[in-house]
Amino acid sequence: MPDLDTREWLLTNGLGSFASGTVSDVRTRTYHGWLFTATNPPSGRTLLFSHLEASLEVLGRVVALGTNFWGNGQIEPTGYQLLRSFDINPVPKWIWGQDNWQLTRQLLMPYGWGESSEENPTPHSLLPTPYSQFCDRILIHYRYEGSHPAILRLRLLIAERDFHHQQTASAKLHFSQLLGKQQVCLQAINSGRFGIPWHLCWTEGNYQPDPVWYWHYGLPEETKRGLGDKEDLYSPGYLIVTLQPGDAVTLEARVGFPDSMLSVLTPKTFAEAVEAEQDRLSQIFGWGERGGGAEGQGSRGAGEQGNNYECPMPHAHSPLSQQLLKASDQFIVYRASIAGPTVIAGYHWFNDWGRDTLIALPGLALVPQRFDLAKGVLQTFGYYCRQGLIPNAFPDVDGEPIYNSVDAALWWIETLGLYLEATQDWDFLAEQFPVVQQIHKAFVGGTHFNIQVDATDGLVSWDAPGVALTWMDVVIGSHPVTPRYGKPVEINALWYSALCWLSQWAERLSQFEYGSSARLTKQAQRYTQQAEHVKTSLQKFWNPQLGYLYDTIEPDDRRNFQIRPNAVLALSLQHCGFSVQQGCQILDLATTSLLTPYGLRSLDPGDPEYKGKYEGNSEQRDRTYHQGTVWAWLIGPYIRAWQRFYPQRSLPFDWQPLLDHFLSDACLGSISEIFDGDLPHTPRGAIAQAWSVAEVIRHIQ
């Protein structure tokens, strides 16, 4: 398979629905298909429409344009051999051809706000509600060029299954189809239960019902991951389109029953939809109106008042800047259960996560000045604060969020601070300050998972069996791979920064008379005293022999001396409690041990627990996840720390490999979640990760 290009593409619609596949048009994953609809946005993602298997007849010769892996290892047909070109911008476009003909196909997943969007023409504001205003659809556009007429045959391949699992043909699974004028309505019936109705319509052609199962598609990427790797797809029929040179046909697959109130599909629909999407992005990011980023701020150097080092997006009209911002928008989605915006952590398989959202928010929302979005996300998380904890995940149905994180609340405070610095929105501070105080009170007094401030040193500690509450959160069975019980270094760096924020905010609110001035002034003094205590205690993490920070102080007071990137995180926050000399030594060691062209390793290669390749079955991969694997998002904290402690020295990091990855590797136009710790640093994990993209946006120049 040396000439099969299995790099991937991704389309999203702001609801959690997506379409994805490969450059060669061969499906290699369970997550490849043209319409995964989010039945409970952004969750409940279900594959309805896999793809169209195309063939073209010219002068009596039929050419198959599709490419499939089969369970027996064969590749058939081999349409990829006729593929002349592929482009991702502005939408995925394939061109197949031979000497006397050329066929172009383009795909577009329109933004999920339905045709009722005219009621609120401000797409850059908070995502609208209710869900009835949304729709899931994908547009497919073919154009034929040649010296002779041609016949295009498009066979539908469909399914109804959860996006994590494969479909298997069964006597209990049927698909109904109801043929209308230039449309067919489809619905699965499984063990008597009716599935999601959807319909396909087209501008030209004749549809022929021809129900048949296609068995045993192979999914080689799932084979590598040790997961189910066979799929059966159902075909209800095929469309025949007679094309003269220059002719085009547009198809639309849309969730729901046909509705006469919907606009009619026309030859102009596809071009109009592309233009509408370009206009939507232009309104969000101000292309043609203003720069794409927030106004930059200068550095105050190391110490108590470390500054916000986010860089504005330079050259806002450049193709690279626009592609990065376009990629960032793919992660912003509407969550029905909270009736508000959230951030998908990564595609294909992740939902939204509190920690990831809050870390990614500066790059996704503050730098491009999507301040309403940032405010909405912070407001939602603040509303759901319970016992001083911020949700790490929201439920897909009625129920309480999941609070299994020690740091989400602290990241919420840190990100709130960055939002306030960018917007000077002190009314919002006054609104959220009770939540800030609730978090502080809960951490000091104690909350779930034995999270509590140690009265002797002022540091945050936690101890709960069978869980992992930091970002290194893998648990296999009931055994965390990197438990980090006790006092993790970045948690306490966040705690110190939070106390500094609280002191500033109480003082500011007292000046603006948002409450009792005397009471707020005393609170500010108390927070300052507590911050000073914590700053002194942070020295417990200093390992003078290594010139680095201990990763954790364990419950029995032992020190974990592994070289991990959490020390760099501790240097990168708005308020830093470590000296310039310490910061420089930490960065020097991190640079030699952890830095790669794609981010930071999660563990020093010299450590006996280091694992350099993220591969194998699920358990093998989980054991590698934070034991040497490179995380792209960590390049952001590294840069912020470097600019703080080495403000006069150039960054020892070359952007080009990561930008090349963004432009032409893995998922074209996005950045992978992780990379192997060992050369050649193969991209792994989710093909598009929110905080990976966000941290590049914060710093690329």
C-alpha positions in Angstrom: 0.0 0.0 0.0 2.9 2.4 -0.6 0.9 4.7 -2.9 -2.2 4.9 -0.7 -2.4 8.3 0.9 -4.2 7.7 4.2 -3.8 11.2 5.6 -7.1 12.4 6.9 -9.6 15.2 6.6 -12.3 16.5 9.0 -15.5 18.5 8.6 -17.6 19.6 11.6 -20.8 21.7 12.1 -20.7 23.2 15.6 -23.0 20.5 17.1 -20.5 17.6 17.5 -21.5 16.1 14.2 -18.7 15.4 11.8 -17.6 13.9 8.5 -14.1 12.4 8.0 -12.1 10.2 5.7 -8.8 10.0 3.9 -7.1 11.6 1.0 -7.2 8.3 -1.0 -10.9 8.1 -0.2 -10.5 4.8 1.6 -12.0 4.2 5.0 -9.4 3.1 7.5 -11.2 3.9 10.8 -14.5 3.2 12.5 -14.8 7.0 12.6 -14.7 7.5 8.8 -18.0 8.4 7.2 -19.8 11.3 5.7 -22.5 11.9 8.3 -22.0 11.2 11.9 -24.9 13.0 13.5 -24.9 14.2 17.2 -28.3 13.1 18.4 -27.8 14.9 21.7 -25.3 17.6 20.9 -22.4 17.2 21.0 -22.9 13.5 22.0 -24.8 10.5 20.8 -22.8 10.6 17.6 -24.3 8.1 15.2 -23.1 7.1 11.7 -26.0 7.3 9.2 -24.3 7.9 5.8 -21.0 6.2 5.2 -20.3 7.3 1.6 -21.2 7.1 -2.0 -19.4 4.4 -4.1 -18.9 6.1 -7.5 -18.2 4.7 -10.9 -18.1 6.6 -14.2 -18.9 5.2 -17.6 -17.4 7.0 -20.6 -17.6 5.6 -24.2 -18.9 2.3 -22.8 -16.0 1.8 -20.4 -16.9 1.7 -16.7 -14.3 3.0 -14.2 -14.7 2.4 -10.5 -13.5 5.5 -8.5 -13.8 4.1 -5.0 -11.2 2.4 -2.9 -12.0 -0.1 -0.1 -10.0 -2.2 2.3 -11.6 -5.6 2.8 -11.4 -8.0 5.8 -9.3 -10.5 3.8 -6.6 -7.8 3.2 -7.6 -7.0 -0.4 -7.9 -3.5 -1.8 -10.7 -3.3 -4.3 -11.6 -1.3 -6.3 -8.5 0.8 -6.7 -9.9 4.2 -7.7 -7.1 5.9 -5.8 -4.9 5.1 -8.8 -6.9 7.6 -10.8 -6.8 10.3 -8.2 -5.0 13.3 -9.7 -5.2 15.7 -6.9 -6.7 16.5 -3.5 -7.1 19.8 -1.7 -8.5 20.7 1.7 -9.2 24.4 1.2 -11.8 25.8 1.3 -13.4 22.4 1.4 -12.2 18.8 0.7 -11.9 18.4 -3.1 -10.9 15.3 -5.1 -10.1 15.2 -8.8 -10.1 11.8 -10.6 -9.3 11.6 -14.3 -7.8 10.0 -17.3 -6.9 11.3 -20.7 -10.4 12.1 -21.9 -12.3 12.9 -18.7 -12.1 14.5 -15.3 -14.5 14.2 -12.3 -14.3 16.6 -9.3 -16.0 15.9 -6.0 -16.3 18.4 -3.1 -17.8 17.9 0.3 -19.2 20.5 2.7 -20.8 20.1 6.1 -22.7 23.4 6.7 -22.7 25.0 10.1 -25.4 23.3 12.1 -27.6 26.3 12.8 -30.6 25.6 10.6 -32.6 27.8 8.3 -34.2 29.5 11.2 -30.8 31.2 11.8 -32.2 34.4 10.3 -33.8 35.0 13.6 -30.3 35.7 15.1 -27.8 36.8 12.4 -24.8 37.0 14.7 -22.9 33.7 14.4 -20.0 35.1 16.4 -22.2 35.4 19.5 -23.0 32.5 21.8 -24.3 29.4 20.0 -28.1 29.6 19.7 -30.8 27.5 21.3 -32.9 25.5 21.2 -31.7 22.4 19.3 -34.8 22.7 17.0 -32.9 25.6 15.3 -30.2 23.2 14.3 -29.8 20.7 11.5 -27.3 18.1 10.5 -26.5 17.7 6.8 -23.7 17.3 4.3 -23.5 18.5 0.7 -21.8 16.5 -2.0 -21.0 18.2 -5.4 -19.7 16.4 -8.5 -18.6 18.2 -11.7 -17.7 16.4 -14.9 -15.3 17.6 -17.6 -14.5 15.6 -20.7 -14.7 15.2 -24.5 -17.7 12.9 -24.4 -20.9 12.4 -22.3 -20.6 10.2 -19.2 -22.9 8.2 -16.9 -22.1 8.6 -13.1 -23.4 5.9 -10.8 -23.5 6.6 -7.1 -24.3 3.7 -4.8 -25.4 4.7 -1.3 -23.6 3.0 1.7 -25.4 3.6 4.9 -25.6 2.5 8.6 -27.0 3.2 11.9 -24.6 2.6 14.7 -22.7 4.3 17.5 -19.6 6.0 16.3 -17.4 3.9 18.5 -18.6 0.5 17.1 -18.9 -1.2 13.8 -22.1 -2.3 12.1 -22.8 -6.0 11.6 -25.5 -7.3 9.2 -28.3 -9.0 11.1 -31.7 -10.4 10.5 -32.9 -8.0 13.1 -31.6 -4.9 11.3 -33.5 -3.5 8.4 -33.6 -0.2 6.5 -36.8 1.3 5.1 -36.7 3.6 2.1 -39.5 5.8 0.8 -38.8 7.2 -2.7 -40.1 10.7 -3.6 -39.3 13.2 -6.3 -35.5 13.5 -6.4 -35.2 12.3 -2.9 -35.3 9.1 -0.8 -36.1 8.9 2.9 -34.2 6.3 4.9 -34.7 4.9 8.4 -33.2 1.9 10.2 -35.4 -0.6 12.0 -33.5 -2.7 14.6 -35.4 -5.3 16.6 -38.6 -3.4 16.0 -37.1 0.0 17.1 -37.2 2.8 14.6 -33.9 4.6 14.1 -33.1 8.2 13.1 -34.9 9.3 9.9 -32.9 11.1 7.3 -33.1 11.7 3.6 -31.0 12.2 0.5 -32.0 14.5 -2.3 -30.3 15.4 -5.6 -30.5 18.0 -8.4 -30.2 15.5 -11.3 -30.5 11.8 -11.8 -32.7 8.7 -11.4 -32.7 6.6 -8.3 -32.9 2.8 -8.5 -33.8 0.8 -5.4 -31.4 -2.1 -5.1 -31.1 -3.3 -1.5 -27.9 -5.3 -0.8 -25.4 -5.7 2.1 -21.7 -5.2 1.6 -19.9 -7.4 4.1 -16.5 -7.2 5.8 -15.0 -3.9 5.1 -11.6 -3.8 6.7 -10.5 -0.9 9.0 -6.7 -1.2 9.3 -6.2 1.7 11.8 -8.5 -0.1 14.2 -6.5 -3.3 13.7 -3.4 -1.4 14.8 -5.2 -0.2 17.9 -6.4 -3.7 18.8 -10.0 -2.8 18.4 -12.9 -4.2 16.2 -11.8 -3.8 12.6 -14.6 -5.2 10.4 -17.7 -3.4 9.2 -20.8 -4.3 7.2 -22.6 -1.5 5.3 -26.0 -1.6 3.7 -26.9 -0.2 0.3 -30.5 0.7 -0.4 -29.9 1.6 -4.0 -28.0 3.8 -6.4 -28.4 7.0 -8.4 -27.7 7.2 -12.1 -26.8 10.7 -13.5 -26.2 11.4 -17.2 -23.6 14.1 -17.6 -22.6 16.3 -20.5 -19.2 17.9 -20.4 -19.4 20.8 -17.9 -22.4 19.3 -16.0 -22.6 19.1 -12.3 -24.9 17.3 -9.7 -25.3 18.2 -6.1 -26.6 15.9 -3.4 -27.7 16.6 0.2 -28.0 14.2 3.1 -30.0 15.7 5.9 -31.2 14.4 9.2 -35.0 14.3 9.6 -38.0 13.7 7.4 -38.3 15.7 4.2 -39.9 19.1 4.8 -41.6 21.1 2.1 -40.7 24.3 4.1 -37.0 23.7 3.5 -35.2 25.4 0.6 -35.1 23.4 -2.6 -31.7 21.9 -3.6 -30.5 23.7 -6.8 -27.3 23.7 -8.8 -26.2 26.9 -6.9 -26.7 25.4 -3.4 -23.2 24.1 -3.0 -21.5 27.3 -4.0 -23.8 29.4 -1.9 -23.1 27.1 1.1 -19.4 27.5 0.7 -19.8 31.2 0.5 -22.0 31.2 3.6 -19.4 29.3 5.6 -16.6 31.7 4.5 -18.8 34.6 5.5 -19.5 33.0 8.9 -15.8 32.6 9.6 -15.1 36.1 8.4 -17.6 37.5 10.8 -16.2 35.5 13.7 -12.6 36.4 13.1 -12.9 39.8 11.4 -11.1 38.9 8.3 -11.1 42.0 6.2 -12.1 44.1 9.3 -9.5 43.8 12.0 -6.6 41.7 13.2 -7.3 38.2 14.2 -5.9 38.4 17.8 -6.1 40.2 21.0 -3.9 43.2 21.6 -0.5 42.1 22.8 1.0 42.9 26.2 4.6 43.4 27.3 6.5 41.2 29.7 7.1 42.2 33.3 9.6 39.4 33.8 9.7 36.7 36.4 8.2 36.9 39.8 4.9 37.7 41.4 3.2 39.5 38.5 4.2 37.4 35.5 2.4 38.7 32.5 0.0 37.2 29.9 2.4 36.1 27.2 -0.2 35.4 24.5 0.9 36.7 21.2 -1.6 38.3 18.8 -2.2 36.4 15.6 0.2 38.1 13.2 -0.7 38.7 9.6 -4.4 38.0 10.2 -5.1 37.8 6.5 -2.4 35.2 5.8 -3.4 31.8 4.7 -1.7 30.2 7.7 -3.4 32.4 10.2 -6.8 31.8 8.6 -6.3 28.1 8.5 -5.3 28.0 12.2 -8.4 30.0 13.2 -10.6 27.8 11.0 -9.2 24.8 12.7 -9.9 26.3 16.1 -13.5 26.8 15.2 -14.1 23.1 14.6 -13.8 22.5 18.4 -16.5 25.0 19.4 -19.8 23.2 19.8 -23.2 23.6 21.4 -24.1 21.3 24.3 -27.8 20.6 24.7 -27.6 19.5 28.3 -26.3 22.9 29.4 -27.9 25.0 26.6 -24.6 26.7 25.9 -21.2 26.5 24.2 -18.4 24.1 25.0 -15.2 22.7 23.5 -14.8 19.3 22.0 -11.4 18.1 23.3 -10.5 16.2 20.1 -11.8 14.4 17.1 -12.8 11.7 16.4 -13.7 10.2 19.7 -13.5 12.7 22.6 -16.3 14.7 24.1 -15.9 18.0 26.0 -13.7 18.0 29.1 -13.5 20.8 31.7 -9.7 20.8 32.1 -9.1 20.7 28.3 -11.7 23.4 27.6 -10.2 25.8 30.2 -6.6 25.3 29.0 -7.6 25.7 25.4 -9.9 28.7 25.9 -7.2 31.4 25.7 -6.1 30.2 22.3 -9.6 29.4 21.0 -11.4 32.5 22.3 -9.2 35.2 23.8 -6.5 35.6 21.2 -9.1 35.8 18.3 -11.2 38.1 20.5 -14.2 35.7 20.8 -14.9 37.3 24.1 -18.6 36.4 24.2 -17.7 32.8 23.7 -15.0 32.8 26.5 -17.5 34.5 28.9 -20.2 32.0 28.1 -18.0 29.0 28.8 -16.6 30.5 32.0 -20.1 31.4 33.1 -21.4 27.9 32.5 -18.6 26.3 34.4 -19.0 28.7 37.2 -22.7 27.9 37.4 -22.0 24.2 37.8 -19.4 24.7 40.5 -20.2 22.2 43.4 -18.3 21.9 46.6 -15.6 24.1 45.2 -15.0 21.8 42.2 -15.6 22.7 38.5 -17.0 19.9 36.3 -14.5 17.9 34.3 -17.3 16.4 32.1 -21.0 17.1 31.6 -23.6 14.4 31.3 -25.3 13.6 28.0 -28.7 13.3 29.6 -30.3 14.7 32.7 -27.9 14.3 35.7 -25.1 15.9 37.5 -21.8 16.7 35.9 -18.7 14.7 36.7 -16.2 16.4 39.1 -13.2 14.0 38.9 -10.5 16.7 38.7 -8.4 18.5 41.3 -7.2 21.1 38.8 -10.3 22.1 36.7 -11.4 24.6 39.4 -7.9 26.1 39.5 -7.7 26.3 35.7 -11.1 28.0 35.8 -9.6 30.8 38.0 -6.5 31.1 35.9 -8.5 31.4 32.7 -11.0 33.8 34.3 -8.0 35.9 35.1 -6.7 35.9 31.5 -10.2 36.8 30.3 -10.5 39.7 32.7 -7.0 41.0 31.8 -8.1 40.9 28.1 -11.5 42.5 28.5 -11.5 44.5 31.8 -14.9 43.1 32.3 -15.1 43.9 36.1 -18.9 43.4 36.2 -18.3 39.8 35.2 -15.7 39.5 38.0 -18.3 40.8 40.5 -20.7 38.2 39.2 -18.3 35.3 39.4 -16.4 36.3 42.6 -18.7 34.3 44.9 -17.7 31.2 42.8 -14.1 32.1 43.3 -14.6 32.4 47.0 -16.5 29.1 47.1 -13.5 27.4 45.4 -11.1 28.9 47.9 -13.2 28.0 50.9 -13.7 24.4 49.7 -9.9 23.9 49.1 -9.0 25.3 52.4 -11.7 23.4 54.3 -11.6 20.2 52.4 -13.8 18.7 49.6 -14.3 15.5 47.7 -11.3 13.1 47.1 -9.7 14.4 50.2 -8.7 17.6 48.4 -7.6 20.0 51.1 -5.0 22.6 51.9 -2.4 21.3 54.4 -2.5 23.7 57.3 1.2 23.3 58.0 2.5 24.5 54.7 -0.5 25.9 52.8 -0.1 23.5 49.9 -3.0 21.6 48.2 -3.0 17.8 48.7 -5.3 15.1 47.7 -5.5 11.3 48.3 -8.2 9.0 47.0 -7.7 5.4 45.8 -8.5 4.3 42.3 -8.7 7.7 40.7 -6.3 10.0 38.9 -7.3 13.7 39.3 -4.5 15.6 37.4 -4.2 15.8 33.7 -2.1 12.6 33.8 -5.4 10.8 34.4 -5.1 7.2 32.9 -6.7 4.5 35.1 -6.5 0.9 34.1 -9.1 -1.1 36.1 -8.8 0.6 39.5 -5.1 1.4 39.2 -3.9 4.8 38.1 -0.8 4.6 35.8 0.5 7.9 37.2 -1.5 8.4 40.4 0.3 11.5 41.7 -1.3 11.4 45.1 -0.3 14.0 47.6 0.9 17.4 46.4 1.5 17.6 42.6 3.7 20.5 41.6 1.6 22.1 38.9 -1.5 21.9 41.2 0.2 23.9 43.8 1.6 26.4 41.2 -2.0 26.9 40.1 -3.1 27.3 43.7 -0.4 30.0 44.2 -1.5 31.8 41.1 -5.1 31.5 42.2 -4.4 33.2 45.5 -2.6 36.0 43.7 -5.6 36.5 41.5 -7.9 36.5 44.5 -5.8 39.2 46.2 -5.9 41.4 43.1 -9.6 40.9 42.6 -10.6 41.6 46.1 -8.6 44.8 46.1 -10.1 45.8 42.7 -13.6 45.1 43.8 -13.1 47.2 46.9 -12.0 50.1 44.8 -15.0 49.8 42.5 -17.4 49.5 45.4 -18.9 46.2 44.4 -19.2 45.3 48.1 -18.0 46.3 51.5 -14.7 48.1 50.8 -13.3 47.4 54.2 -14.3 43.7 54.1 -12.8 43.2 50.6 -9.6 45.0 51.6 -9.2 42.6 54.5 -9.9 39.7 52.3 -7.2 40.9 49.9 -4.7 41.1 52.7 -5.6 37.6 53.8 -5.2 36.2 50.3 -1.8 38.0 50.0 -0.6 36.5 53.2 -1.8 33.0 52.2 0.0 33.4 48.8 3.2 34.3 50.5 2.9 31.3 52.7 2.4 29.0 49.7 5.2 30.7 47.8 7.6 29.8 50.6 6.3 26.3 50.7 6.7 25.8 47.0 10.4 25.6 47.7 9.7 22.1 49.1 9.5 21.1 45.4 13.0 22.3 44.6 15.5 19.5 44.0 18.9 21.3 44.2 20.9 18.2 43.1 18.9 17.9 39.9 18.2 21.6 39.4 14.5 20.7 38.8 11.2 20.4 40.6 10.0 17.3 42.3 6.9 16.1 40.4 4.9 15.4 43.6 5.3 15.3 47.3 3.6 12.1 48.2 1.2 11.7 51.2 4.0 10.1 53.3 6.2 13.1 52.4 8.4 11.2 49.9 9.5 13.2 46.8 8.9 12.0 43.3 12.0 13.1 41.3 10.9 12.0 37.8 11.6 14.7 35.2 8.1 15.5 33.8 6.7 18.6 32.1 4.7 19.6 35.1 7.6 21.6 36.4 7.4 23.6 33.2 3.7 24.1 33.7 4.5 25.5 37.2 6.7 28.2 35.5 4.1 29.2 32.9 1.2 30.6 34.9 0.3 34.2 35.3 1.8 34.3 38.7 5.0 32.3 39.3 6.5 31.5 42.7 10.0 30.4 41.6 13.1 32.5 41.2 14.8 33.4 38.0 17.7 31.1 38.8 15.4 28.2 39.5 13.3 28.9 36.4 16.4 28.9 34.1 17.7 25.7 35.5 14.4 24.0 35.1 14.1 25.1 31.5 17.6 24.1 30.7 16.9 20.5 31.9 13.5 20.4 30.2 15.0 21.6 27.0 17.5 18.8 26.9 15.3 16.0 28.3 11.7 16.8 27.2 11.6 19.2 24.2 10.9 17.8 20.8 9.9 19.6 17.5 6.2 18.7 18.3 5.9 19.5 22.0 7.2 18.2 25.3 7.6 14.5 26.3 5.6 13.5 29.4 8.7 11.8 30.9 12.4 12.0 30.5 13.8 9.2 28.1 16.4 8.4 30.7 13.7 7.3 33.2 13.3 3.5 33.6 9.5 3.9 33.2 9.9 5.8 29.8 8.0 4.3 26.9 8.9 5.8 23.5 6.2 4.5 21.2 2.4 4.9 21.7 1.1 1.8 20.1 -0.5 -1.6 20.7 -3.9 -2.5 22.2 -5.9 -0.2 24.5 -4.1 -1.1 27.7 -0.6 -0.9 26.1 -1.4 2.5 24.8 -2.9 3.7 28.1 0.3 2.6 29.9 2.3 4.8 27.4 0.0 7.8 27.4 1.9 9.8 30.1 5.1 7.8 30.2 7.1 9.5 27.5 4.5 10.4 24.9 4.9 13.9 23.4 2.0 16.2 24.0 1.7 19.1 21.5 -0.2 21.4 23.9 2.7 21.6 26.3 4.7 23.7 23.8 2.6 26.6 24.9 3.5 26.5 28.6 7.2 25.9 27.6 7.2 29.0 25.5 5.5 31.1 28.2 8.0 29.9 30.7 10.9 30.6 28.3 9.8 34.1 27.6 9.5 34.8 31.3 12.9 33.5 32.4 14.9 34.1 29.2 13.3 37.2 27.8 16.4 38.3 25.9 17.1 34.9 24.3 15.5 33.4 21.2 13.3 30.4 21.6 15.1 27.1 21.2 12.3 25.7 19.2 11.7 25.6 15.5 8.0 26.0 14.5 8.5 24.5 11.1 8.0 20.8 11.9 4.8 21.5 13.8 3.5 23.8 11.1 4.4 21.2 8.4 2.4 18.7 10.5 -0.5 21.1 10.6 -0.5 21.8 6.9 0.4 18.4 5.4 0.4 15.5 7.9 -2.1 13.3 9.8 -5.3 15.4 9.8 -4.7 18.1 7.2 -5.4 21.4 8.7 -5.3 20.4 12.3 -2.8 19.2 15.0 -2.7 15.8 16.5 -3.2 15.1 20.2 0.2 13.3 20.8 3.3 12.0 19.1 5.7 9.2 19.9 8.5 10.2 22.3 11.0 8.4 20.1 12.1 9.5 16.6 10.5 10.1 14.1 7.8 11.3 16.5 4.9 9.7 14.7 1.6 11.5 15.3 -0.8 9.4 17.4 -4.1 9.6 19.3 -6.8 12.0 18.2 -6.1 13.4 14.8 -7.4 16.9 15.8 -7.0 18.2 19.4 -8.3 21.4 20.7 -5.5 22.4 23.1 -2.9 21.5 20.5 -4.3 24.0 18.1 -5.1 26.5 20.8 -1.5 26.7 22.1 -0.1 27.2 18.6 -2.5 30.1 18.1 -1.4 31.6 21.3 2.2 31.8 20.3 2.9 31.4 16.6 4.6 34.4 15.0 
